[in-house]
Amino acid sequence: MKIRVQSIHFNADQKLLDFINDKVDKLVHFYDHIIDGEVFLKLDKSSDLQNKIVQIKLQIPGNDLITKQQCRTFEEATDLCVEALTKQIKRHKEKPRG
């Protein structure tokens, strides 16, 4: 699976990019028909401590799975996004096909 990471209005360091790639790559264990993935990293301009936004979009046959989380760190938001996508993938696989 090919993963594209875009950091909007800042440069993400290689350690963060490696972390995100490792986490998103593990989703293939749940569903091996994932075409590709896009990860968007944003900094919210608010003075709130939870100003890191991660949005992950996965292309699978039939539809796209999208999740978005806002947390204190990009790592924490990525973990929550991957958990949400895992649930979405399992639900997608259990749907009866017509």
C-alpha positions as CSV (number, residue, x, y, z in Angstrom):
1,M,0.0,0.0,0.0
2,K,1.3,3.4,-0.9
3,I,0.9,6.1,1.8
4,R,1.2,9.9,1.1
5,V,1.8,12.2,4.0
6,Q,1.1,15.9,3.7
7,S,2.0,18.3,6.4
8,I,0.2,21.6,5.9
9,H,2.0,24.8,6.7
10,F,4.9,23.1,8.4
11,N,7.6,20.5,7.8
12,A,7.2,17.2,9.6
13,D,10.4,15.5,10.8
14,Q,11.4,12.0,9.5
15,K,10.7,10.4,12.9
16,L,7.0,11.5,12.8
17,L,6.7,10.4,9.1
18,D,8.2,6.9,10.0
19,F,5.8,6.6,12.9
20,I,2.8,7.4,10.8
21,N,3.9,5.0,8.0
22,D,4.4,2.2,10.4
23,K,0.9,2.7,12.0
24,V,-1.0,3.0,8.8
25,D,0.9,0.1,7.2
26,K,-0.5,-2.2,9.9
27,L,-4.0,-1.7,8.6
28,V,-3.2,-4.1,5.7
29,H,-3.3,-6.9,8.3
30,F,-7.1,-6.3,8.6
31,Y,-7.9,-5.8,4.9
32,D,-5.4,-6.5,2.2
33,H,-7.4,-4.8,-0.6
34,I,-6.5,-1.2,0.5
35,I,-5.4,0.7,-2.7
36,D,-3.6,3.6,-1.1
37,G,-3.8,6.1,1.8
38,E,-3.4,9.8,2.4
39,V,-2.5,11.4,5.7
40,F,-3.0,15.1,6.3
41,L,-1.2,16.8,9.3
42,K,-2.4,20.2,10.3
43,L,-1.8,22.6,13.1
44,D,-4.8,24.4,14.5
45,K,-4.2,28.1,15.2
46,S,-6.1,28.1,18.4
47,S,-4.3,28.5,21.7
48,D,-5.8,25.2,22.9
49,L,-3.3,22.5,23.8
50,Q,-5.1,20.0,21.5
51,N,-4.1,21.8,18.3
52,K,-2.7,18.8,16.3
53,I,-5.1,17.4,13.6
54,V,-4.6,14.2,11.8
55,Q,-6.9,13.1,8.9
56,I,-6.4,9.7,7.2
57,K,-8.2,8.7,4.0
58,L,-7.9,5.1,2.8
59,Q,-9.0,4.1,-0.7
60,I,-10.6,0.7,-0.8
61,P,-12.7,-1.0,-3.6
62,G,-16.1,0.5,-3.4
63,N,-15.6,3.5,-1.2
64,D,-13.2,5.6,0.8
65,L,-12.7,5.4,4.6
66,I,-12.0,8.7,6.3
67,T,-11.3,9.6,9.9
68,K,-10.1,12.8,11.6
69,Q,-8.8,13.3,15.1
70,Q,-7.5,16.3,17.1
71,C,-5.2,15.8,20.0
72,R,-2.1,17.1,21.9
73,T,0.3,15.2,19.7
74,F,0.3,13.9,16.2
75,E,1.3,10.5,17.5
76,E,-1.8,10.3,19.8
77,A,-4.1,11.5,17.0
78,T,-2.6,9.0,14.6
79,D,-3.2,6.2,17.1
80,L,-6.9,7.2,17.5
81,C,-7.3,7.5,13.7
82,V,-5.8,4.0,13.1
83,E,-8.2,2.6,15.8
84,A,-11.2,4.2,14.1
85,L,-10.1,2.9,10.7
86,T,-9.7,-0.6,12.1
87,K,-13.3,-0.5,13.2
88,Q,-14.4,0.9,9.9
89,I,-12.5,-1.8,8.0
90,K,-14.0,-4.6,10.1
91,R,-17.5,-3.2,9.6
92,H,-16.9,-2.9,5.8
93,K,-15.7,-6.5,5.6
94,E,-18.8,-7.7,7.5
95,K,-21.3,-6.0,5.2
96,P,-23.2,-8.4,3.1
97,R,-22.4,-8.0,-0.6
98,G,-25.4,-7.9,-2.9
